[in-house]
Amino acid sequence: MIEIRDKRDCCGCNACVQKCPRQCIEQFEDAEGFVYPRVDKARCIGCGLCEKVCPVIDQNPESKPLQVLAGWNGNEEIRMQSSSGGVFTLLAEQIIGRGGVVFGARFDENWEVVHGYTESMDGLAAFRGSKYVQSRIGEAFRQAGAFLQQGREVLFTGTPCQIAGLHRFLGKEYGNLFTMDIVCHGVPSPGVWKKYVERLVADLPPESRLDGIYFRDKCTGWKEYSFSARLSSPEKTALYTEKFYRNMYMRGFLANLYLRPSCYRCPSKSGKSGADITLADFWGIERIMPRLDDDKGTGLVLVNTAKGKCLYDKLPIISQEVKYEQALKGNHVIETSVPVPPQREIFFDSFGKEDFFRLTDRLTRVALRTRLRRAAGRLIKLLR
C-alpha cells in the first residue's frame, strides 16, 4: 500500500491512482500546491499494485543513449512556435499521419496544465512549447492503454518520471507505443502557478482577458527568450513580453524555489525513464557546432532505444550527430538533480501571506544579478 512518509519519495506521476482496482486512492493537494496520493485503508484490499507501478520504489537502471544529435525542424514557422528546434512536432506528425494518437501537456480553460491527447494535426499546436508547471496526468495512462489495446500507435510525451510511471502502469512492452521525455530541470508547483496567474489576471486592463501564455517566446531570441502573455480586449490584441530573467515566475523557477521535493533527487535521471527519445534545448551548441546555431532554437535529441532510432531515422530533419559528453556539458541535468536552495523554506513559509511578486523578487535578486552579468559578458564577446 502506498503511504507517503517523505514527500521526496513521490514524483506525482499518478500511476498508483490509475492502477488501483478498487479506486480507493484519492489525491490531495498540500500547502505547497503539489498533489499526493492518499489510500482509503478501509477499502484497500492489499493487492500491492500501487507499489508495483511506483517509479520511485522500482527504479530502472541508468543507461546511455544510442545516438546523440543536434537538429531542428525545417519548417521555420513551427520551429519559432517551439521551445527549441521543433523536433516534437516532426515526431508527432509521423504518428498522427499513420492514424495514431499523441499525448502531451496543454493548458485548460483556467490556464492550468493538464495531460491530454489529440488524433489530429491541428491538435498538436496545444502541446508545442514548454509548460513550466507539473501537469495533471488525470486518466492519461488508462487512455493510452486503451488506444494501445485497440492496436493504434501512441506517442506519449511527458517528464521522465511520467514516462517511467506510464511504463510501470502498463506493465509490458507494446510495439505500437513510442515514448518521449524531456531533459527536465524540475517541475514547479501548480499551486504557485495558479497564484501567479491570478496576479497576472488581476493586473489586466479593464475588459481585457488572458488569451495565450508562452513561457519561451523567441521574439527576443532563443537564448535570451521571453515570457509572453497575449491579452485581448474588444478593441485590440496585445502581447505582454518580458525577458525570462525579469519575469517573476520564471525567476523563481530558475532559482529552484518551488520545485517538487522529489525533483531535488529525481528518480528518473540518466535514462532511467525508459523513454525511446529524449528532447531538450542544445545549450552550448554555439561552441560545439556554430553552424547549427542561428539563435532560433537548436534541439538536442537523445535516441535511447532501437524503436526510437527507427522513428527518428524517418524524420525530415536537419541534424548532425555529436558526442554525448559534448551535449552533457551544457545540459548537466540529464544526469544531475538541481540542489535545494536555502530560500525554498522561506518562500513556502511566506507563500500566500506576502505578495508573490515582492516575495519572489526578494529571494531571487542574487540569481538575477548573476544572470545579468552573464548576459553582459555574452554581449561584450559579440562586440569584440
VOPAGU-2260 file (C-alpha; in pm, 1 decimal, decimal comma):
REM VOPAGU-2260
SITE   aa  ch    i         X         Y         Z
SITE  MET   A    0       0,0       0,0       0,0
SITE  ILE   A    1     132,0     342,6     -96,5
SITE  GLU   A    2     193,5     557,3     209,1
SITE  ILE   A    3     388,4     881,2     163,3
SITE  ARG   A    4     604,0     940,9     470,5
SITE  ASP   A    5     863,8    1154,4     292,2
SITE  LYS   A    6     738,2    1379,7      13,0
SITE  ARG   A    7    1066,5    1336,5    -170,4
SITE  ASP   A    8     953,3     979,3    -238,6
SITE  CYS   A    9     657,9    1077,3    -458,8
SITE  CYS   A   10     703,7    1226,9    -805,8
SITE  GLY   A   11     329,1    1279,2    -861,6
SITE  CYS   A   12     303,7    1060,8   -1174,0
SITE  ASN   A   13     -41,9     935,7   -1067,3
SITE  ALA   A   14      28,7     576,5   -1177,2
SITE  CYS   A   15     -84,7     435,2    -842,3
SITE  VAL   A   16    -417,2     621,7    -854,8
SITE  GLN   A   17    -495,8     494,5   -1204,3
SITE  LYS   A   18    -384,6     136,7   -1133,9
SITE  CYS   A   19    -582,6      74,0    -815,6
SITE  PRO   A   20    -852,5    -187,8    -894,1
SITE  ARG   A   21   -1076,7     -59,7    -613,7
SITE  GLN   A   22   -1021,3     309,2    -694,3
SITE  CYS   A   23    -951,7     369,6    -329,4
SITE  ILE   A   24    -661,1     610,8    -379,7
SITE  GLU   A   25    -751,0     976,3    -391,0
SITE  GLN   A   26    -532,5    1279,4    -449,1
SITE  PHE   A   27    -488,8    1564,8    -207,5
SITE  GLU   A   28    -310,7    1895,6    -255,7
SITE  ASP   A   29     -62,7    2000,3      11,0
SITE  ALA   A   30      19,2    2352,5     128,1
SITE  GLU   A   31     287,0    2384,5    -142,8
SITE  GLY   A   32      34,4    2316,9    -420,0
SITE  PHE   A   33     156,4    1967,4    -511,7
SITE  VAL   A   34     -68,5    1660,9    -535,0
SITE  TYR   A   35      -2,1    1335,9    -344,6
SITE  PRO   A   36    -188,5    1003,5    -319,8
SITE  ARG   A   37    -384,5     903,6     -11,2
SITE  VAL   A   38    -520,7     549,4      35,8
SITE  ASP   A   39    -863,0     478,8     185,1
SITE  LYS   A   40    -743,0     196,2     410,1
SITE  ALA   A   41   -1096,5      73,5     478,0
SITE  ARG   A   42   -1145,3      -9,1     109,9
SITE  CYS   A   43    -789,4    -124,5      31,1
SITE  ILE   A   44    -759,9    -499,2     -43,2
SITE  GLY   A   45    -382,0    -508,1      -5,7
SITE  CYS   A   46    -310,1    -616,1    -365,2
SITE  GLY   A   47      12,0    -414,4    -374,1
SITE  LEU   A   48     -39,9    -293,2    -733,1
SITE  CYS   A   49       7,4      70,1    -629,5
SITE  GLU   A   50     358,8      -6,5    -505,9
SITE  LYS   A   51     445,3    -217,9    -810,9
SITE  VAL   A   52     375,1      69,5   -1050,3
SITE  CYS   A   53     561,9     334,7    -848,9
SITE  PRO   A   54     869,3     457,5   -1044,0
SITE  VAL   A   55    1031,0     576,8    -721,0
SITE  ILE   A   56    1007,8     239,0    -544,2
SITE  ASP   A   57    1101,7      39,2    -857,0
SITE  GLN   A   58    1362,8     238,0   -1046,7
SITE  ASN   A   59    1511,6     130,9   -1377,7
SITE  PRO   A   60    1890,0     108,1   -1418,7
SITE  GLU   A   61    2076,1     402,2   -1569,1
SITE  SER   A   62    2151,4     389,8   -1940,5
SITE  LYS   A   63    2332,6     593,4   -2203,1
SITE  PRO   A   64    2170,9     694,3   -2535,1
SITE  LEU   A   65    2242,2     500,4   -2854,4
SITE  GLN   A   66    2282,3     821,9   -3050,6
SITE  VAL   A   67    2303,5    1194,2   -2973,6
SITE  LEU   A   68    2212,4    1460,5   -3229,8
SITE  ALA   A   69    2164,7    1831,9   -3273,6
SITE  GLY   A   70    1889,2    1935,6   -3508,6
SITE  TRP   A   71    1581,5    2134,3   -3596,4
SITE  ASN   A   72    1259,2    2130,2   -3791,1
SITE  GLY   A   73    1296,6    2271,6   -4143,0
SITE  ASN   A   74     953,6    2437,4   -4113,0
SITE  GLU   A   75    1052,2    2782,7   -3985,4
SITE  GLU   A   76     703,9    2868,8   -3857,9
SITE  ILE   A   77     678,0    2551,4   -3647,5
SITE  ARG   A   78    1031,1    2597,2   -3519,1
SITE  MET   A   79     959,5    2950,9   -3399,8
SITE  GLN   A   80     645,3    2828,0   -3220,8
SITE  SER   A   81     850,6    2563,3   -3040,5
SITE  SER   A   82    1079,4    2599,8   -2740,1
SITE  SER   A   83    1390,0    2465,9   -2911,2
SITE  GLY   A   84    1415,2    2301,6   -3254,3
SITE  GLY   A   85    1058,3    2187,4   -3321,2
SITE  VAL   A   86    1153,5    1817,4   -3321,3
SITE  PHE   A   87     848,7    1712,2   -3115,8
SITE  THR   A   88     615,9    1820,9   -3397,1
SITE  LEU   A   89     805,0    1608,6   -3651,1
SITE  LEU   A   90     774,3    1301,4   -3427,4
SITE  ALA   A   91     407,5    1368,5   -3354,9
SITE  GLU   A   92     316,3    1430,1   -3719,5
SITE  GLN   A   93     461,3    1092,9   -3813,9
SITE  ILE   A   94     236,9     916,3   -3558,3
SITE  ILE   A   95     -76,0    1116,9   -3645,8
SITE  GLY   A   96     -10,7    1058,0   -4015,7
SITE  ARG   A   97     -31,2     683,5   -3956,4
SITE  GLY   A   98    -362,8     712,7   -3771,4
SITE  GLY   A   99    -209,2     722,1   -3424,3
SITE  VAL   A  100    -264,3     925,4   -3107,9
SITE  VAL   A  101     -31,8    1177,2   -2939,9
SITE  PHE   A  102     -37,1    1261,2   -2567,6
SITE  GLY   A  103     115,0    1577,4   -2424,5
SITE  ALA   A  104      78,2    1868,8   -2183,0
SITE  ARG   A  105    -153,3    2160,7   -2263,3
SITE  PHE   A  106    -336,9    2444,5   -2090,6
SITE  ASP   A  107    -700,4    2403,1   -1990,4
SITE  GLU   A  108    -958,7    2681,4   -1976,0
SITE  ASN   A  109    -822,2    2800,6   -1638,8
SITE  TRP   A  110    -458,3    2806,8   -1758,7
SITE  GLU   A  111    -374,8    2502,2   -1550,2
SITE  VAL   A  112    -151,3    2245,1   -1718,7
SITE  VAL   A  113    -310,5    1906,6   -1787,0
SITE  HIS   A  114    -224,1    1599,9   -1992,5
SITE  GLY   A  115    -443,4    1527,4   -2291,7
SITE  TYR   A  116    -432,6    1365,9   -2632,1
SITE  THR   A  117    -501,8    1451,4   -2993,3
SITE  GLU   A  118    -577,2    1248,7   -3304,6
SITE  SER   A  119    -536,7    1541,8   -3547,2
SITE  MET   A  120    -250,7    1752,8   -3679,5
SITE  ASP   A  121    -429,9    2071,1   -3569,0
SITE  GLY   A  122    -436,8    1944,2   -3210,6
SITE  LEU   A  123     -57,1    1935,4   -3188,4
SITE  ALA   A  124     -34,1    2314,6   -3151,4
SITE  ALA   A  125    -160,3    2296,1   -2791,9
SITE  PHE   A  126     125,6    2062,6   -2698,6
SITE  ARG   A  127     401,6    2274,3   -2850,9
SITE  GLY   A  128     614,8    2492,1   -2627,4
SITE  SER   A  129     736,2    2442,1   -2271,6
SITE  LYS   A  130     495,3    2448,9   -1978,7
SITE  TYR   A  131     694,8    2508,7   -1662,6
SITE  VAL   A  132     433,5    2359,1   -1431,4
SITE  GLN   A  133     373,0    1999,4   -1322,9
SITE  SER   A  134      87,6    1871,7   -1538,6
SITE  ARG   A  135    -214,2    1687,6   -1405,0
SITE  ILE   A  136    -193,5    1341,3   -1562,3
SITE  GLY   A  137    -554,4    1252,7   -1482,5
SITE  GLU   A  138    -661,3     938,2   -1672,0
SITE  ALA   A  139    -394,7     968,1   -1944,3
SITE  PHE   A  140    -221,1     635,3   -1864,5
SITE  ARG   A  141    -551,9     447,8   -1882,4
SITE  GLN   A  142    -647,2     625,6   -2203,4
SITE  ALA   A  143    -312,8     541,6   -2362,2
SITE  GLY   A  144    -351,8     177,7   -2259,5
SITE  ALA   A  145    -695,2     161,5   -2422,8
SITE  PHE   A  146    -561,6     300,0   -2752,7
SITE  LEU   A  147    -271,8      54,0   -2746,2
SITE  GLN   A  148    -507,1    -239,5   -2695,2
SITE  GLN   A  149    -703,9    -122,2   -2998,4
SITE  GLY   A  150    -383,1    -160,7   -3198,6
SITE  ARG   A  151    -330,5     210,7   -3258,7
SITE  GLU   A  152      11,2     372,3   -3240,0
SITE  VAL   A  153      60,7     601,7   -2941,9
SITE  LEU   A  154     326,7     868,0   -2884,4
SITE  PHE   A  155     324,1     960,8   -2515,9
SITE  THR   A  156     527,1    1267,2   -2418,0
SITE  GLY   A  157     600,0    1393,8   -2068,4
SITE  THR   A  158     861,4    1439,8   -1798,3
SITE  PRO   A  159    1097,6    1148,4   -1722,1
SITE  CYS   A  160     905,0    1046,6   -1408,9
SITE  GLN   A  161     576,5    1049,2   -1602,8
SITE  ILE   A  162     722,8     825,0   -1872,9
SITE  ALA   A  163     865,3     590,5   -1608,5
SITE  GLY   A  164     523,1     584,2   -1439,6
SITE  LEU   A  165     349,6     505,9   -1770,3
SITE  HIS   A  166     578,1     208,2   -1837,1
SITE  ARG   A  167     518,5      76,6   -1483,7
SITE  PHE   A  168     144,1     126,0   -1519,9
SITE  LEU   A  169     125,8     -63,2   -1850,0
SITE  GLY   A  170     338,5    -347,1   -1714,1
SITE  LYS   A  171     451,0    -478,1   -2053,1
SITE  GLU   A  172     608,6    -371,4   -2379,2
SITE  TYR   A  173     389,2    -256,6   -2666,8
SITE  GLY   A  174     531,3    -248,1   -3017,6
SITE  ASN   A  175     289,8      34,0   -3102,6
SITE  LEU   A  176     394,3     257,2   -2810,2
SITE  PHE   A  177     654,6     530,9   -2852,6
SITE  THR   A  178     759,6     743,8   -2556,9
SITE  MET   A  179     936,8    1077,1   -2550,0
SITE  ASP   A  180    1054,3    1267,2   -2244,3
SITE  ILE   A  181    1238,1    1594,4   -2192,7
SITE  VAL   A  182    1556,7    1685,2   -2012,2
SITE  CYS   A  183    1380,4    1813,4   -1702,1
SITE  HIS   A  184    1509,7    2088,5   -1475,1
SITE  GLY   A  185    1231,1    2007,7   -1227,1
SITE  VAL   A  186     856,1    2067,5   -1210,8
SITE  PRO   A  187     721,0    2380,2   -1038,0
SITE  SER   A  188     417,7    2381,1    -811,0
SITE  PRO   A  189      74,8    2402,8    -980,6
SITE  GLY   A  190     -38,4    2595,8    -672,5
SITE  VAL   A  191     231,4    2858,0    -717,9
SITE  TRP   A  192     149,6    2883,8   -1089,9
SITE  LYS   A  193    -218,1    2933,9   -1007,1
SITE  LYS   A  194    -128,4    3216,8    -770,1
SITE  TYR   A  195      88,8    3378,6   -1037,9
SITE  VAL   A  196    -190,8    3357,9   -1298,5
SITE  GLU   A  197    -435,5    3512,6   -1051,1
SITE  ARG   A  198    -197,1    3803,3   -1002,3
SITE  LEU   A  199    -141,9    3833,9   -1378,1
SITE  VAL   A  200    -516,3    3844,4   -1447,1
SITE  ALA   A  201    -578,5    4090,3   -1162,8
SITE  ASP   A  202    -336,1    4335,7   -1322,7
SITE  LEU   A  203    -504,8    4324,3   -1665,9
SITE  PRO   A  204    -657,6    4643,9   -1805,6
SITE  PRO   A  205   -1039,3    4669,5   -1782,6
SITE  GLU   A  206   -1230,4    4447,4   -2029,3
SITE  SER   A  207    -911,7    4258,6   -2120,9
SITE  ARG   A  208    -868,9    3884,8   -2094,8
SITE  LEU   A  209    -575,4    3645,8   -2096,2
SITE  ASP   A  210    -573,5    3472,8   -2433,9
SITE  GLY   A  211    -235,5    3298,5   -2454,0
SITE  ILE   A  212      75,0    3215,5   -2248,9
SITE  TYR   A  213     421,9    3146,1   -2387,9
SITE  PHE   A  214     696,4    3051,5   -2143,5
SITE  ARG   A  215     961,6    3051,0   -2415,7
SITE  ASP   A  216     877,1    3324,6   -2666,1
SITE  LYS   A  217    1160,9    3363,0   -2918,9
SITE  CYS   A  218    1069,8    3720,0   -3014,9
SITE  THR   A  219    1385,9    3824,9   -2829,1
SITE  GLY   A  220    1588,1    3524,2   -2941,9
SITE  TRP   A  221    1622,8    3160,0   -2835,4
SITE  LYS   A  222    1897,9    3210,3   -2576,6
SITE  GLU   A  223    1756,9    3532,1   -2428,1
SITE  TYR   A  224    1395,3    3416,1   -2456,2
SITE  SER   A  225    1096,6    3593,1   -2305,9
SITE  PHE   A  226     783,6    3509,1   -2111,3
SITE  SER   A  227     485,5    3643,2   -2305,3
SITE  ALA   A  228     112,7    3670,3   -2245,0
SITE  ARG   A  229    -138,1    3754,3   -2518,9
SITE  LEU   A  230    -404,4    3994,5   -2397,7
SITE  SER   A  231    -730,8    4051,7   -2584,1
SITE  SER   A  232    -989,1    4327,3   -2549,3
SITE  PRO   A  233   -1285,5    4437,2   -2764,5
SITE  GLU   A  234   -1058,7    4693,7   -2935,3
SITE  LYS   A  235    -730,1    4508,7   -2988,5
SITE  THR   A  236    -495,3    4220,6   -2909,6
SITE  ALA   A  237    -162,4    4292,9   -2744,2
SITE  LEU   A  238     138,9    4087,6   -2637,3
SITE  TYR   A  239     287,2    4149,2   -2294,4
SITE  THR   A  240     652,9    4039,4   -2301,1
SITE  GLU   A  241     946,8    4045,7   -2061,2
SITE  LYS   A  242    1284,5    3873,0   -2060,8
SITE  PHE   A  243    1287,1    3546,0   -1867,6
SITE  TYR   A  244    1525,2    3681,5   -1602,6
SITE  ARG   A  245    1286,6    3968,5   -1526,6
SITE  ASN   A  246     963,5    3768,7   -1514,2
SITE  MET   A  247     890,7    3684,2   -1151,1
SITE  TYR   A  248     754,7    3335,6   -1213,9
SITE  MET   A  249    1048,9    3237,0   -1433,8
SITE  ARG   A  250    1296,2    3382,1   -1185,8
SITE  GLY   A  251    1155,2    3167,3    -907,4
SITE  PHE   A  252    1151,7    2859,0   -1129,6
SITE  LEU   A  253    1511,8    2902,1   -1247,2
SITE  ALA   A  254    1621,3    2963,6    -888,1
SITE  ASN   A  255    1460,9    2624,6    -798,6
SITE  LEU   A  256    1243,1    2792,8    -536,2
SITE  TYR   A  257     923,1    2594,4    -584,5
SITE  LEU   A  258    1008,4    2264,3    -746,5
SITE  ARG   A  259     850,9    1938,2    -628,5
SITE  PRO   A  260    1052,6    1786,1    -339,1
SITE  SER   A  261    1127,0    1470,8    -543,3
SITE  CYS   A  262    1293,4    1684,0    -815,0
SITE  TYR   A  263    1589,8    1756,4    -590,6
SITE  ARG   A  264    1673,5    1384,9    -602,6
SITE  CYS   A  265    1498,3    1281,3    -922,8
SITE  PRO   A  266    1441,1     903,8    -956,5
SITE  SER   A  267    1434,0     913,6   -1338,1
SITE  LYS   A  268    1759,3    1083,8   -1441,1
SITE  SER   A  269    2028,3     926,7   -1661,8
SITE  GLY   A  270    1795,9     738,0   -1893,1
SITE  LYS   A  271    1602,7     561,5   -1615,4
SITE  SER   A  272    1267,2     672,0   -1756,7
SITE  GLY   A  273    1284,8     417,0   -2038,1
SITE  ALA   A  274    1185,3     679,4   -2298,8
SITE  ASP   A  275    1258,8     595,5   -2661,0
SITE  ILE   A  276    1364,3     953,9   -2735,2
SITE  THR   A  277    1464,9    1244,7   -2510,9
SITE  LEU   A  278    1442,9    1607,6   -2627,0
SITE  ALA   A  279    1597,6    1924,9   -2489,9
SITE  ASP   A  280    1745,2    2260,5   -2585,2
SITE  PHE   A  281    2101,6    2214,1   -2704,6
SITE  TRP   A  282    2261,4    2467,1   -2473,2
SITE  GLY   A  283    2623,0    2522,0   -2572,6
SITE  ILE   A  284    2570,2    2440,9   -2940,6
SITE  GLU   A  285    2740,5    2771,5   -3034,1
SITE  ARG   A  286    3069,0    2632,5   -2901,2
SITE  ILE   A  287    3034,8    2275,7   -3029,4
SITE  MET   A  288    2880,5    2330,0   -3372,0
SITE  PRO   A  289    2839,0    2703,4   -3450,6
SITE  ARG   A  290    2687,4    2641,4   -3794,6
SITE  LEU   A  291    2383,3    2484,2   -3625,8
SITE  ASP   A  292    2325,5    2791,0   -3410,4
SITE  ASP   A  293    2123,3    3078,5   -3553,9
SITE  ASP   A  294    1954,9    3170,7   -3222,1
SITE  LYS   A  295    1620,2    3039,4   -3345,0
SITE  GLY   A  296    1642,8    2715,5   -3146,7
SITE  THR   A  297    1852,0    2402,3   -3179,2
SITE  GLY   A  298    1718,3    2078,2   -3038,3
SITE  LEU   A  299    1919,2    1816,3   -2851,3
SITE  VAL   A  300    1796,0    1467,1   -2937,4
SITE  LEU   A  301    1893,2    1158,4   -2737,1
SITE  VAL   A  302    1790,8     842,8   -2921,5
SITE  ASN   A  303    1770,4     586,5   -2642,4
SITE  THR   A  304    1625,9     270,3   -2799,2
SITE  ALA   A  305    1617,4      82,3   -3128,6
SITE  LYS   A  306    1248,5     171,1   -3155,5
SITE  GLY   A  307    1333,0     537,9   -3105,4
SITE  LYS   A  308    1602,1     521,4   -3373,4
SITE  CYS   A  309    1358,2     366,1   -3619,3
SITE  LEU   A  310    1116,0     654,8   -3554,5
SITE  TYR   A  311    1383,8     925,2   -3570,0
SITE  ASP   A  312    1550,3     797,2   -3887,5
SITE  LYS   A  313    1227,9     859,4   -4081,9
SITE  LEU   A  314    1205,8    1227,5   -3987,6
SITE  PRO   A  315    1260,1    1504,4   -4244,9
SITE  ILE   A  316    1501,8    1681,9   -4010,3
SITE  ILE   A  317    1816,2    1892,4   -4031,3
SITE  SER   A  318    2055,6    1725,5   -3786,6
SITE  GLN   A  319    2412,9    1634,1   -3705,4
SITE  GLU   A  320    2544,3    1365,7   -3471,2
SITE  VAL   A  321    2751,9    1477,9   -3171,9
SITE  LYS   A  322    2920,0    1310,8   -2876,5
SITE  TYR   A  323    2722,6    1251,2   -2556,5
SITE  GLU   A  324    2997,2    1415,7   -2348,9
SITE  GLN   A  325    2966,1    1732,8   -2558,3
SITE  ALA   A  326    2592,0    1751,7   -2502,9
SITE  LEU   A  327    2628,0    1685,0   -2130,6
SITE  LYS   A  328    2847,2    1993,1   -2074,4
SITE  GLY   A  329    2562,9    2235,3   -2135,7
SITE  ASN   A  330    2286,3    2002,7   -2017,5
SITE  HIS   A  331    2411,8    1854,8   -1690,9
SITE  VAL   A  332    2058,1    1798,1   -1562,4
SITE  ILE   A  333    2043,4    1496,1   -1793,8
SITE  GLU   A  334    2224,1    1316,7   -1510,9
SITE  THR   A  335    2217,4    1554,8   -1213,1
SITE  SER   A  336    1931,9    1684,9    -999,3
SITE  VAL   A  337    1927,7    2052,2    -905,5
SITE  PRO   A  338    2014,2    2143,9    -544,9
SITE  VAL   A  339    1761,2    2255,4    -285,1
SITE  PRO   A  340    1802,7    2633,1    -249,9
SITE  PRO   A  341    1823,7    2767,4     106,8
SITE  GLN   A  342    1544,2    3013,4      22,8
SITE  ARG   A  343    1289,6    2739,4     -57,2
SITE  GLU   A  344    1168,5    2702,8     300,9
SITE  ILE   A  345    1146,6    3080,2     336,6
SITE  PHE   A  346     941,3    3101,1      18,0
SITE  PHE   A  347     677,2    2849,1     127,2
SITE  ASP   A  348     664,2    2988,7     481,2
SITE  SER   A  349     563,4    3322,5     327,1
SITE  PHE   A  350     367,9    3192,7      26,6
SITE  GLY   A  351      11,0    3322,3      35,1
SITE  LYS   A  352      97,0    3570,6     309,0
SITE  GLU   A  353     327,2    3803,1     116,7
SITE  ASP   A  354     266,8    3941,1    -232,1
SITE  PHE   A  355     401,2    3685,5    -481,6
SITE  PHE   A  356     597,3    3940,4    -685,5
SITE  ARG   A  357     761,8    4102,4    -383,2
SITE  LEU   A  358     842,1    3765,4    -224,6
SITE  THR   A  359     998,2    3620,0    -539,8
SITE  ASP   A  360    1189,7    3938,4    -615,0
SITE  ARG   A  361    1333,6    3944,4    -262,8
SITE  LEU   A  362    1450,5    3582,3    -277,5
SITE  THR   A  363    1592,8    3582,8    -631,3
SITE  ARG   A  364    1783,4    3910,3    -657,6
SITE  VAL   A  365    2122,4    3740,7    -629,3
SITE  ALA   A  366    2032,6    3493,9    -906,3
SITE  LEU   A  367    1911,1    3783,6   -1124,6
SITE  ARG   A  368    2236,2    3977,6   -1082,0
SITE  THR   A  369    2434,4    3667,7   -1178,2
SITE  ARG   A  370    2230,1    3615,3   -1495,8
SITE  LEU   A  371    2258,6    3982,8   -1592,9
SITE  ARG   A  372    2636,2    3963,8   -1556,3
SITE  ARG   A  373    2644,0    3655,4   -1779,8
SITE  ALA   A  374    2424,4    3827,6   -2039,9
SITE  ALA   A  375    2652,5    4133,5   -2034,5
SITE  GLY   A  376    2954,9    3907,6   -2079,0
SITE  ARG   A  377    2798,3    3744,9   -2386,2
SITE  LEU   A  378    2722,4    4089,0   -2533,4
SITE  ILE   A  379    3081,2    4204,8   -2480,2
SITE  LYS   A  380    3211,8    3894,8   -2661,8
SITE  LEU   A  381    2983,6    3965,2   -2957,0
SITE  LEU   A  382    3101,9    4326,5   -2979,9
SITE  ARG   A  383    3471,8    4235,0   -2979,7
